[in-house]
Amino acid sequence: MTKSELIEELVDRKSSDLDRATDRNIADGVSVIIAEMSKALVEGNRIEIRGFGSFGLKYRDKRVGRNPQDGSPVAVKARYTVFFKAGKGLRERVDDFER
C-alpha cells in the first residue's frame, strides 16, 4: 500500500456529508504521522503501534561485501538501518489469512 492509497482509503471511509476540506485534512494527517515517525527514528527512538508492530534502528558494523556483477570485494560503511518487527495481532491476522 502506498501513501496515496492509504489516503484514498481514509477518504473513502469518511462520512459522505463532509466537505472536500476534510479530504485535505486527511492527507495532511497522514503526512504528519509519517513525518513524526521519521523524526522519532532519526532521534534514535523506537516506535510501537500496539497490535501492528514496532520500528527501530539497528547498527550494522562496517564489513566487506561483494559486487554482484563481478564478485570483487567492496567496503561497506558502518550505518544504522530501520527494522520492523510485526506485533502479535498482525502476525495472527496474517497467519489466519487464506489465499
C-alpha positions as CSV (number, residue, x, y, z in Angstrom):
1,M,0.0,0.0,0.0
2,T,1.4,3.4,-0.9
3,K,0.8,6.7,0.9
4,S,-1.7,7.9,-1.7
5,E,-3.6,4.6,-1.5
6,L,-3.8,4.9,2.3
7,I,-5.1,8.5,2.0
8,E,-7.7,7.3,-0.6
9,E,-8.9,4.5,1.7
10,L,-9.3,7.0,4.6
11,V,-11.2,9.4,2.3
12,D,-13.5,6.6,1.1
13,R,-14.3,5.7,4.7
14,K,-15.3,9.2,5.9
15,S,-18.9,10.3,6.1
16,S,-20.2,11.4,2.7
17,D,-21.6,14.6,4.2
18,L,-18.2,16.1,5.0
19,D,-16.7,18.6,2.6
20,R,-13.6,18.5,0.4
21,A,-11.6,20.3,3.0
22,T,-11.8,17.2,5.1
23,D,-10.0,15.2,2.3
24,R,-7.1,17.6,2.5
25,N,-7.1,17.3,6.3
26,I,-6.8,13.5,6.0
27,A,-3.9,13.9,3.6
28,D,-2.2,16.3,6.0
29,G,-2.8,14.0,8.9
30,V,-1.2,11.1,7.1
31,S,1.8,13.3,6.2
32,V,2.2,14.5,9.8
33,I,2.1,10.9,11.1
34,I,4.8,9.8,8.7
35,A,6.9,12.9,9.4
36,E,6.7,12.3,13.2
37,M,7.6,8.6,12.8
38,S,10.6,9.6,10.7
39,K,11.6,12.2,13.2
40,A,11.4,9.8,16.1
41,L,13.6,7.3,14.2
42,V,16.2,9.9,13.3
43,E,16.4,10.9,17.0
44,G,17.0,7.2,17.9
45,N,13.6,6.5,19.4
46,R,11.6,3.3,19.0
47,I,8.1,3.4,17.6
48,E,5.5,1.0,18.8
49,I,2.0,0.6,17.4
50,R,0.3,-2.0,19.5
51,G,-1.4,-4.8,17.5
52,F,0.6,-3.8,14.5
53,G,4.3,-3.8,15.3
54,S,7.4,-1.7,16.1
55,F,10.0,0.2,14.2
56,G,13.5,0.7,15.5
57,L,17.1,1.1,14.5
58,K,19.9,-1.5,14.2
59,Y,23.6,-0.7,13.9
60,R,25.4,-2.5,11.2
61,D,29.2,-2.7,11.6
62,K,31.5,-2.0,8.6
63,R,32.2,-5.1,6.5
64,V,33.5,-6.3,3.2
65,G,30.7,-7.1,0.7
66,R,30.8,-8.4,-2.8
67,N,30.0,-6.6,-6.1
68,P,27.2,-8.8,-7.5
69,Q,28.4,-8.2,-11.1
70,D,32.0,-9.3,-10.9
71,G,32.3,-10.7,-7.3
72,S,35.0,-8.2,-6.3
73,P,35.2,-7.2,-2.7
74,V,33.6,-3.8,-1.8
75,A,33.9,-1.9,1.5
76,V,30.5,-1.3,3.1
77,K,30.5,1.5,5.7
78,A,29.0,1.2,9.2
79,R,25.5,2.5,9.3
80,Y,22.1,2.4,11.0
81,T,19.2,0.7,9.3
82,V,15.5,0.8,10.1
83,F,13.9,-2.5,11.1
84,F,10.3,-3.5,11.6
85,K,9.1,-6.3,13.9
86,A,5.5,-7.4,13.4
87,G,3.3,-7.4,16.5
88,K,1.3,-10.3,17.8
89,G,-2.0,-9.1,16.4
90,L,-0.6,-8.6,12.9
91,R,1.2,-11.9,12.9
92,E,-2.0,-13.7,13.9
93,R,-4.1,-11.9,11.2
94,V,-1.5,-12.8,8.5
95,D,-1.2,-16.4,9.8
96,D,-5.0,-16.8,9.6
97,F,-5.3,-15.3,6.1
98,E,-6.1,-17.9,3.4
99,R,-5.0,-17.3,-0.1
